[in-house]
Amino acid sequence: MQRLYAIARLVVCYLLTIFFFCYFFKGSANIIYKNNTTFTDIISNESEKSEEIKVEKAESQEKKTQNTSSKQPEETAQVSAKAVKGKIVTKYISPYNASSSYDSVYLKNSCEKSINIKNLLNQKSTFKIEKSTEPQVLIMHTHTTESYMQQQADYYTEEDKPRSTDNGKNMVKIGKIITEKLNKSGIKTLHDKTKHDYPEYTGSYGRSAQTVSAYLKKYPSIKVVIDLHRDSVTQDGKKAKLVTKIKGKNAAQVMLVMGSNSSTNEYPNWEKNLSLAVKFQQKLELNYPTLARPLLLRTAKYNQNLTTGSMLLEVGTEANTMAEAEYSAELVANALIKTLETLK
């Protein structure tokens, strides 16, 4: 009996040992599984972190781009605003509102003199234009460096200077066009390119008077002297370009400025010059309506007292483009040729 009891105890102990052994092994396995990280887990975790970093960088970069994009137009606008000095407006001055008019001649009288346009048109010229090798016309510039816009725009910047010593941008370019067309027509013409207003503006008319006098002395055959300028017009604080359409193309409006005498102004032959000017004004209007603004008569000399065939002509303004002024120069030359041909 005791022997059986001993065997039973051994069996129970054996079973209990197996049970505790299995229980302990399973718990350890769970602990190891839960606490240990495999290589795949490491790669997976690193990939997730890498993706998170990439996303964060991408979001950060996107924010920077958005901030830069939102700032860029503002910065560009500020730069542009600093570059622009002022506005340019297009204006047309009608000759048909002039204070005096007769037979396609429109005149604005700014002096206290009685003007009879009909008599001036009928007045016989004191000279004749000859088609010979002797110079008949002198083209010159008292304000040589007056210049134009070099491009079409509704604003001007610091770079758009109203004066230039570059003869491709100033009045010399306009004088060259007229000179070449006159010479081509057989009317011998000289072109003086002296910069009378540079380096000093004050005294320009005194210096140009010396130049004209020297030409008249050297070439007594010269009968007509044309001083080419360009005007400067402002409207409501903006620069105005004076434009009209001639044959569907933009042309800078032109204006004859003529002087007359006064009690302190010795200019006895002013009416002879004015007679030539109104004839030229008439040809401009008949051939190219609206190209010429009203002829402006003032109490001044403008060196016109040096000959009986002197005229001052302004071609456009500083806000007109060079192309508009060049086109007007061609039209002016055509009308001038027709005017001078009537004085043969």
Steps between C-alpha positions, in 0.01 A plus 500: 500500500778731593672412179199601290469821692865582428455433126197728491696779666777467239251516215332810647838670548600410146182644354531815711860541382396469134211743555719767664770452240257554211340797671835669563628439143183646342513815717866557416425459130223763521729737687779454244257550208354810656829662597727407206499703166577314179713639204182535298350711779810721501486552119127563518535752781787679326300516175205653685727752667665575165162556338395721789817704458442526124143613554610756758770631263255510210244688709768738621625559145144554379444760769823677401397494134157634586656775710746587221224496239281724707786744557643503147226698319505750782876546471480525118224758529712702742798491263279602207345778705845632581606481134200694369546876534173612346217437255473581130166597348410525133359835395386659176496878456249603237614783271137586428449680830762764418427864572573597135447300183477540126519257206640200694734716708442490876684746719519573872593864554679548833616855429317828463533524125226501239556209261345470155558142389362562150750778437784286633408216264492739204821678595775450245815332626821702518701203364480205265612143555740379234581140421875527477817386673486809722340443843145639526392371841666459839358256757634559853409456866521752782402225748674211331486251787119503533398135467205261487376179657676204345206261554122507517378523861243673718765585759858623512789394721831644619660365183267700273701821496350812333842582358768292336838563338443191284421632150292191437258602775486880480406775253790418271316181394195707401714755317676227310172364359383842379845588359524177302152541348566862401832409338336209319241742358776719358488772766856523629484488881763512773456349844682641802533260795662733753375439856422859600331389825779274624679495736319821601135576421505870585614708203389247237341762275809721514720210392262386225485859368878491456472169315228627263690824435813302412305287250338805340840663462656188349197413284316819401276283279311374809149647509315280749611409852294250696564457872367156598381439857259277687244629750426401861134479604351396834139423593386449861860438603554239227715525188290532186587353163333680211376252242285504190426233239637564152418228247422265788835549670587687821680828439629752752320831460720792391484873570653805337611763752558844351626819655419868458653828610430724795627830637804320640529239228665605174337272245369717215459220241289266716200513261711365213588196708139465612388509135718197423379326815127536420561364150678201653219462756247493217690227314521290816124524556401440138725196463482358851193632687543521882878444484571864585380668814406868465797716404610686814595868466697655787685819582853361469779463245621139520788614272246538219624855448810357328314419174164560332448125471541380858257266677496313830326161481421277797451129422300320769588500870743313724223242563464415130693201374791542264304300240208748517739794465685338208175445313404864555843608373430324170161670467647838594771461235238419234294809584811718522616391155161594355513837677851583380425389145239778477781751567693420183 
